[in-house]
Amino acid sequence: MAMAYSEMSEIAFSGNPPDEMKVPFGEFVQDGMRAFADSFHAIDDLKVCLIWNNTNRQIITSDDPSKLTNRW
């Protein structure tokens, strides 16, 4: 989000955005942490579910759980 905001302001102001458009990175981090805290009630009841693959076919998985990629 910080990168997108920075790129948009760079494009909109031809590489020279005014100081009031330069948002410190820490604010984006705090916004993310605040969003997590505000939405924690939506995920606090999730349980761990392990799936054992007892077949010869491989399972494709990810280290990026859906609860982190689909927050809403």
N, C-alpha and C positions, 0 to 999 in steps of 0.2 A: 504494500500500500504506500509506503514511504517512497519507494522507487517510482511508482506510477505518478504520485503527486509531484515529485521532483521533475520528472520528464515532462509532465503536462505544463508546469509553470515555465520550464525552460523553453518549450515550444511556443507557448502563448506570448512570452516576452522576449523572443529571439535570443535566448541564451543569457539574458540579463534580468532575471526576475527581481522585483523590488523586495526589500528586506521583510516587509510584512507578509510576503508570500512564502518565505523560507521558514518552514516548520521544523523545529528540532526533532531528530529521530526519536528521542526519548518520549515525545508526546505520542508517537504512533505506537510505541511499546506499551505505554500506559493505557492507551485506548484499547489495545488488544487484550490486555490483562483485565480491564474493566468489563469488556464484552464477555470474557470468559466467566468472570465472577457473576455477572448479571444473568448469564444463561446456564449456570451450573446446575440449577434445579432440573433442567431438561435432561441431564445425563447422569445425575448422581445415583440413580437406581439401576444403572447398567451393571451387568454381571459378566464375569469372565466365562467364555465358552471355548473349550478346546475341542478340536476336531481331529480325530486320529484317522489317517489315511491307510486303510488296510487293503489297498488295491495296488496294482502294478502301474496305474496311471498317476502321473505327477499332478500335483495341485499348484496352481499359480497363486501366489499370495503377495502381500505387501506389508511393509513395516509402517504404513501410514493408515491407521484405522479409519473407518468411515466416520466415526464420531468426531474426528479431527478435521476431516475434509468437508463434511456436510454438517456444519454447526447449527444450521437452522432447520 
